Amino acid sequence: MVVCPEHDPAGPLQFVINAAAGSSDADTKREVIESVLHAEGRRGELHFCRPADLARMARESAVRAVSVRTAVVAVGGDGTLNTVAQAAHAVGCAMGVVPQGTFNYFARTHGIPADPTEAVRLLLRSAPAPVQVAGINDRVFLVNASLGLYPDLLEDREAYKARFGRSRWVAFVAACATLLRAQRRLRLHIEMGGTVRDVQTLTLFVGNNRLQLQQFGAEPEDTLAGTPGNGSMAALMLRPIGTLSMIGLMLHGAMGRLGEAAGVEGFEFQHMVVKPTLAPGRKEVVVAFDGEVARMRSPIDIRVLDKPLYLLQAADAADAPEAAA
């Protein structure tokens, strides 16, 4: 039986901030957090770290949060949230979020404001509540995971952001460039309970966030108990198609009607094992999860985890998942 972690509202929240401590960006984050804590008469410990030290700092801060009966708080984008969630889920402490990403699907789903000042204020009035998380092999993910084309898209998106800045339009242009040069096919052996199938696809995308799927227009038909992010996950597969069909696909995606596009298959599941056909001598496949790209050994096991993540959220957050949209 999973027990909700103890949470002392007066305890010092453990903020994990993915930034160099001497940068102006870090100074801005420090000022925002400390000003809210001071105004509310609350305590917090701010842990700044470089990206290379983020996983270690997240683990140490999560352990500290357990010892003082409080929460570890991720301040950053999807990658930071994922790393902190991994640590919080492993040690069993509550987690808070101050989102600073481009889309912030996880935060928006759970009613967390995009404005950092408002997000910190909300943390101080919140309590732990269970939310569904998923696993891909030994990694936790909050929003999505994928193989094939989508990891390529993420790498292209980061290159475009470095050149043109961080915005949703830059992300969209990068996605179009990736799709138009899509060539590589995945050959996958998929097992789901008693169902076994072999498919060819450009990408396998797994969604654990209903808001993201709704905005894609790709929420699958409800065939399992619960919904994506609350009892099940959704899988989308893109069959190999030509350039003209790919342009049509992009237009459907831009209009939030991806599920209507030819060549897109969607379905719900709770546990899936994926065995890609790999080149001789290769044992690993490139995967993406919550905006991060890594290599994992085959087979790839994707499932809804029995143990939830305990997220600091307002009592009425579940009733207003798009409050921060």
N, C-alpha and C positions, 0 to 999 in steps of 0.2 A: 504493500500500500504506500502510495506517494503522499508525503505530508508537506503541507505548505510551510516554507521556511519562516522562522521567527523574524519579526520585523519591528524593531524599536524605532518609532517615529523621531525620537530625539537623538538617535545614533548618527555618527558621522558618515554620510554617504561617501562612497569611494568612486571618484570620477576618474575614468581612464580616457586620456586625451591624446590622440594620435597627431602630435605636432612637436616641432623642435621648440624647447622651452624659451629660447631667445628670440623667436620670430614675432613679428607684429600680429600675425594671426593668433598665435598662442597667447599673446598679451590681451587681445580682444576677448578670447574665450575665458581667460582667467578673470577679467574684469566683469564680464556678464555673470558668471557663476558666483563669484564672491560677493557681488553687489546684491544679488537676490538672497543668498544665504544670510548676509548681514541684515538686510531689511526684514527677513522673517525670523531672525534670532536663532538660526540653525547652524549646524556645523557640517563641514565637509573636508575631505582630503583630496587634493588635486594631484594626479599623477600624469605628468607629461612624458612622452616617450617617442623615440624614432620608430618608423614603421618596422624596422628589424627587431625591435624590442617589444612590440605590441603584445604578442602572445604571452611572453614571460610576464609582462606587467599586468595583463588581464588575469592570469592565474594567481599571481601574488595578491592582487587587489580583491579577487573573489574570496580567497582564503581569509584575508583580513575582514571582509564584509561578514563572513560567517562568524568570526570570533567576536565581533562587536554587534551582531544581530541587526545588520542593516543590509543595504543593497550596493552592488557594483553598477556604475552608470557608464554607458558607452556614449562618448561625445565624438561624432564623426559620421562618415558615410556608411554604405552597405558593408564594406570590408571590415571596418572597425566594429560595427554592430555584430557581425558574424563571429569575429574573434572573441569578443567579450561574451557573447551568448554561449559559445563553446565552453568557456571557463565557468560561467555561472551555472550552466546545465550540469557540468561535471561535478562541481563541488556542492551544488544544491542551495545556492543563495539566490535571493531575488535580484532582478536586473531592472535598471532604468535606462531610458533613452533620451538623448538630446540630439535629434537628427540634423545632419548637415549634408545630405546627399542631394542628388539631382531629382529623383522621383519619390523617395521616402515612402515606398509602399507599406512597409511594415509599420512605421510610425502612424501613417494616415489611417491604416486599417484599425489601429487601436486607439484612435482619438488623441494622438500626441501632436501638439502644435509644431509647425515648422519654425516659428520664431523661437530662438534659443531662450530668451528671457521667459517667455510664456511656458516653454517646455520645462525649465528648471522650476518655475513656480508650481506647475502641475505635479512634479515629482514630490514636492514637499507636502502635498495634500493627497497622495495616492497610497494605495495598499497593494500587496502582491495578489495577482490573480493568474490562474493557469492559462497558458496559450499553447496551441499546438506547434511543435517543431518537428522537423523531419531529419532523416539521416541519409547520407550517401557514403557508403562504407563506414569509415570511422569519424566522419565529419558531420556536425550539425549544420542545417541550413534553415533559414527563416522564410525566404521568399521564393527562390527558385534554384534549380540545378539543371545541368544540361550537358549533352555530348554533341560533337559535330560542329555545325555551322555557328551556333550561338557563342561558344568560346572564341571563335574567330572574330565574331562581331564585337565582343567585349575588348579584345586586344586592339581592334581598329578604332573603337570608340575612345580608348585611352589615348591613342596616337592623335586623333582629331582634337580631343580636349586640350592636349598639351600644345597644339598649334593654334587653335581657334578659340579656346576658352571653354568653360563649363556651362552648358545650357541644354535644354531639351531639343532645340533645333539642331545643335551640333550633333547630339546623339542620334537624331533622326537621319541626318545626312550621312553619318558614318554607317548606320545600319543599311541605308540604300546602297552605298558603295560596296559593302560586304556581300549583300544579296546578289548584286549584279555580276559579281565574279565568282559566285558559288559554283564549285565543280565537284568537290570531293563527296563521295557517297559512303555512308556507313552501312555495313552489313551486320545486323544485330539479331541475336537469338534471345528472345524475351520469354521469361517464365513468370506467370502470375497465378499462383495456386495451381489448379489443374490445367490451366490454359498455357499452351506453348505455341509460339509462332516465330517465323523467320521473316525479317523485313529488310528492305533497302530504304534508306532515308537520308536526307541532307542533315537533319538534326533531330534529336530527341530532347524536348524541353519539358521539364517537370515543374509545375506550379503549386506552391503551398500557400498562395495568397489570392483570395477571391477577387479583391479589388483590381489587381494587375490583370487577371484573366478577363474581368468585365471590361476593362479599358481596351484590351486587345480585341474584345468582341469574340472571345474564344472560350467562354465558360462551357464545359461539356454538359451533355445531358445528364441529369441527376440519376445515377444508377446505383449508388451506394448510400448507406446511412450517412447523414451529415453532408457537408459541402467542402470544397477545397479550402484548406486552412482550418477546418472545424470538423474533423472526422475522416476526411479523405484528402487525396491530392489529385491533380489533373495532369495528364500527359498529352502533349501535342507532338505529332510527327509530320514532317514535311517530305512528301515524296519527291524524287528527282523530277524537275520540270525544266522547260526551256526558258529562254530569256523573256519572250513576250508574256508567258504565264507568270514569270517572276515579277515583272512590272505590275501585272494585275494583282498579284499577291501583296505587293507593297502598297498599292492603292487601297486594297481592302484593309490592310493593317492601319494605314493612316486614318481611315474613316471609322476605326473601331469595329470592323466586321471581318476579322481574320477567320473566324469560324465558318464563314460562308465561302471562303476562297477554295477553288479547286485544288486538290492535292494536299489539303490539310486534314489530318485525322486527329480527333480528340477523344479521350476516354478517361474515366475515373479509376483510381486504384488506391490500395492501402499498402501493398508490398509488391515490389517488382525486382526481379534479378535480370540483369542485362549482360550478355556475353558478346562483346564485339569481335568480329573477325579481324585479327591483327596480322601485320606482316611477320614473316618468320623471324624469330629471335626477340620480338617485342612482347612485353608482358604488361605494359602500362598504356593507358588511354588518357587523352587530355579531357578534363572535365572543368566545368565552371559551376560555382555555387555562390550566390549572393554577390555577384560582381567580381569574385576572385577566380583565378585560373590556376589549376594545379594538375599534376599527373597522379593517377590512381591505378592500382593493379586490378586487372580483370579477374573475376567477374565484378560488376558494379551492382551493389545491393542498395536499393532505394526503398525506404519505408517510412510510414508514420511512426514516430517513436512513442512508446507507451508512457514514458516519463515526460511531463510537460515542462515548459520553461515558465517560471513565475515572474511575470512582468508587473512593474509598478504602473498602475493605471487608475484613473478616476472611476468611481463606482458606476457612472453612467456611460463609460467609454464604449462598451459593447453595443449600446443603443444608437451610437452615432459614429460609425466607422469612417465616414468621409468628412468629419467635422473640420479637419485641417486641410481639406483639398483646396 
